[in-house]
Amino acid sequence: MLLPGGGPKPSDPGPCKIPTAAASGKLGVAHPCAAPATRVTFAGMTTERTRPRLGPPTPVLDAPDARELAGFYRSLLGWEVTQDEPDWVQLAAPQGGARLSFQTEPVYERPAWPAVRGRQQMMLHLDIEVDDLDAAVEFATGAGAALAGFQPQEDVRVLLDPAGHPFCFWVRD
């Protein structure tokens, strides 16, 4: 991962320096940094493939203004900005692991909640575990969220972020 200054993140070893099998002329030889071969079954067919290194996925939320929406989630979650570009912002949990990115989309349309046929539907939503639903809702609405009019479960609260993305607070039993 490159930081805004262009250098690699200290904990990131950077790209592997070992040439690929194709570059070394040893086709059919697995790259030493690749995961071991894995048996994959799909649609009744089984093949053996080498899985490339895949990092943890980072959800990306589109918005009319990436920085504005990232500011809301930064306030809500207490996460740190790790990338800040004109149309792209990434936040990361201070303890590491989870990340959330935001991308400016000039033709962004707010999703309808609940879903309505013929209107933009949400593509994903965030589930956030909390200790106290009422306190979490009060905090989130103070940061700029809105409580959704439709609440499908008694022990969950659906809120809408400033760009209209639904997210849920829930309490573990």
WOTA-V35511 format. One record per pair of residues at least 4 apart in sequence whose ideal C-beta (glycine too) atoms are under 7 Angstrom apart, sorted by sequence separation. I is the first residue (numbers start at 0). J is the second residue. If there is no record, write none. Layout:
<<I J> <I J>>
This chain:
<<1 5> <2 6> <7 11> <18 22> <19 23> <29 33> <40 44> <64 68> <65 69> <66 70> <68 72> <69 73> <70 74> <71 75> <72 76> <92 96> <111 115> <131 135> <132 136> <133 137> <134 138> <135 139> <136 140> <137 141> <138 142> <140 144> <159 163> <160 164> <1 6> <18 23> <20 25> <21 26> <40 45> <62 67> <73 78> <82 87> <83 88> <92 97> <139 144> <140 145> <159 164> <1 7> <2 8> <7 13> <20 26> <39 45> <62 68> <72 78> <82 88> <114 120> <129 135> <140 146> <150 156> <159 165> <160 166> <0 7> <38 45> <39 46> <73 80> <82 89> <91 98> <111 118> <150 157> <0 8> <20 28> <60 68> <80 88> <81 89> <90 98> <111 119> <149 157> <157 165> <158 166> <38 47> <39 48> <81 90> <89 98> <90 99> <110 119> <111 120> <112 121> <20 30> <80 90> <81 91> <109 119> <110 120> <136 146> <146 156> <147 157> <157 167> <158 168> <0 11> <19 30> <36 47> <37 48> <79 90> <89 100> <108 119> <110 121> <147 158> <156 167> <36 48> <78 90> <79 91> <88 100> <146 158> <147 159> <155 167> <156 168> <17 30> <36 49> <37 50> <78 91> <87 100> <88 101> <145 158> <155 168> <17 31> <78 92> <79 93> <144 158> <145 159> <155 169> <17 32> <34 49> <78 93> <87 102> <144 159> <154 169> <33 49> <34 50> <86 102> <144 160> <154 170> <15 32> <33 50> <73 90> <86 103> <33 51> <34 52> <72 90> <143 161> <147 165> <33 52> <69 88> <139 158> <29 49> <32 52> <136 156> <65 86> <69 90> <65 87> <66 88> <136 158> <65 88> <132 156> <72 99> <69 101> <136 168> <68 101> <135 168> <112 147> <65 101> <113 149> <132 168> <65 102> <112 149> <65 103> <132 170> <62 101> <64 103> <127 166> <129 168> <63 103> <124 164> <127 167> <130 170> <57 98> <58 99> <59 100> <60 101> <61 102> <62 103> <124 165> <125 166> <126 167> <127 168> <128 169> <129 170> <57 99> <62 104> <124 166> <57 100> <59 102> <61 104> <121 164> <124 167> <126 169> <128 171> <63 107> <121 165> <62 107> <112 157> <61 107> <112 159> <109 162> <110 163> <112 165> <109 163> <110 164> <75 139> <58 123> <75 142> <74 142> <71 142> <71 143> <3 82> <3 83> <71 160> <71 161> <68 160> <68 161> <67 161> <68 162> <63 162> <62 162> <60 164>>
